[in-house]
Amino acid sequence: MDRFSETEIALLTRLRALKAAPEMAINLFDIGAPLNADGFSQDEIMAVLDALEQEKVIAFGPGNRISILKELPEG
């Protein structure tokens, strides 16, 4: 498994732990800090978030937050 896939799985797992659902806003610190502690870099996390934004699963918002736009993909 490549590093992007590992990061994606970890990030989606974290979002599920936060009970992410459509129309919910989540602070990026609540995602990034635990993933950094698990050994994922900021660049790796942002690459996955950027991909999720391109797929219109999330949107970046003000105040270092993301909005969940639709159900999370299986990961």
C-alpha positions in Angstrom: 0.0 0.0 0.0 1.4 3.4 -0.9 1.7 6.3 1.6 -1.2 8.3 0.1 -3.5 5.3 0.6 -2.3 4.9 4.2 -2.8 8.5 4.9 -6.3 8.5 3.3 -7.4 5.5 5.4 -6.1 7.2 8.6 -7.8 10.5 7.7 -11.1 8.8 6.9 -10.9 6.8 10.1 -10.3 10.0 12.1 -13.2 11.7 10.4 -15.5 8.8 11.2 -14.2 8.9 14.9 -15.3 12.6 14.9 -18.7 11.4 13.5 -18.3 13.6 10.4 -21.6 13.9 8.5 -22.8 16.2 5.7 -23.3 19.8 6.7 -20.9 19.4 9.6 -17.8 21.6 10.1 -14.6 20.2 11.6 -11.6 22.0 12.9 -8.4 20.9 11.0 -6.5 20.8 14.3 -8.9 17.9 15.4 -7.7 16.0 12.3 -4.1 17.1 11.9 -2.8 16.8 15.5 -3.7 13.1 16.0 -2.5 12.2 12.5 0.8 14.0 13.1 1.2 12.0 16.3 0.6 8.9 14.3 3.5 9.8 12.0 1.8 11.5 9.1 3.2 14.8 7.8 1.2 17.9 7.2 1.9 17.6 3.5 0.6 14.0 3.4 -2.6 15.1 5.2 -3.1 18.1 3.0 -2.7 16.0 -0.2 -5.5 13.7 0.9 -7.7 16.7 2.0 -7.0 18.3 -1.4 -8.1 15.1 -3.2 -11.3 15.0 -1.1 -12.0 18.6 -2.0 -11.6 17.8 -5.7 -14.1 14.9 -5.3 -16.4 17.4 -3.6 -16.5 15.4 -0.4 -15.3 18.3 1.7 -14.8 22.1 1.3 -12.2 24.2 3.0 -13.8 27.0 5.1 -12.8 29.9 7.2 -11.0 29.5 10.5 -9.0 26.4 9.6 -12.2 24.3 9.2 -13.5 21.9 6.6 -17.2 21.3 5.8 -18.4 17.8 5.0 -20.4 18.0 1.8 -21.5 14.4 1.4 -21.1 11.0 2.9 -17.5 9.9 3.4 -16.1 7.3 0.9 -15.3 3.9 2.0 -11.6 3.7 2.8 
